[in-house]
């Protein structure tokens, strides 16, 4: 499944139903670039999860509203509600477990 790019405008709509993992990132962030291929792989392996990316430089309103102070930050939503959050670069097995424990 493709990873959706979300913005301040459509963020609530994208995270409103189902299980959604949002990657808060920026172009200049080295760890963000390192975790991107891991998220791509998981998106292909976990069809019941929506994967989305929000560029914090271009969508500061949502990042500020959610208190995102470090990137990468991964926020897991279930039917519009935040169920978990993790900051930093995680190896693929850890990230997969992080998601699966909330399904």
N, C-alpha and C positions, 0 to 999 in steps of 0.2 A: 504494500500500500504506500502511496506517495505521502510525503510529509507536507502538511499544509503550512503555508506562511500566514500568520495571523497579525492583525494590527489592532490599534486601540478601537477602531470602528467595529470589527467583527469578533472581538475576543470573547465576549459573553455568549454569543451565538455558537461559536465553535466549541466552547467548554461546557455548554449547557446540558448536553445529554451524553450518556455513555461514559466510558473510561477514556480520559484524554491526558496525555503527557505533554506538557508545554516546556520547551527548552528556551529559556531566556538567555540571549547571547548578543554578541557584537562582533563586527568584522575584525577589530583589532585584538580580540581575545584569543591568545594561543590555546589555552585549554578548551575553549569553545570549538576551535577547529579540530582538536584532537578527539572530542567526543562525537562530533558530527557523523563520522562513518559508523560508529557504534549504534547511534540512533537510527541511521539508515538501515543497518542490518536488522535491528529489532523490529522496525516498521514492516519489513518483509516477512518476519517470523511470527508476528503477533497481530493477526488480522482483526481481532476483537478490540484493539486499542487504536485510538486516533493519536497520531503523533503530530505535534505542531511546533513551530518555531516563531518566537517574537523577538525582533531586533530591538534592544532596549534604547539604542541611540535614536531610532526613528519612531518609537512608540513609548515615550517617557511617561505618559499619563498612566497607562496600565502598570508599568513597572513601579512607579511611585505609589500608586494605590495599593499594590500588593506588598510593598516594603522590600522590593528586590534591591539588595545592597551589594551583592557580589555575583559575578557570573563566571562560569555557567551556573545557573540555578534551574533545577528541574522541579516543576510543580505538577503533582498528579491530582486530577479532578475526577470525581465520580458524580455524574448527573448535576453538574454545576457547582459542586461543593469541593473545596480543597480537602483532600484526605491525607496528603503527605507532601513533604518538600525536602529536597536534598541539594546541597551546594557543592560544587567542585566536580572534578573529573572522576568518574567511576568506571571500573572495568566492566566489560559486557556482562559477565555472570552476576555481578552485584546489582547492576542496573535492572537486569531482567527479574531478579528476585524482588527488588524494590517495587516493581510494577505488579508482579504476580501476587504479592501478598495482599493486594487490595482488589483482586478480581473476584 
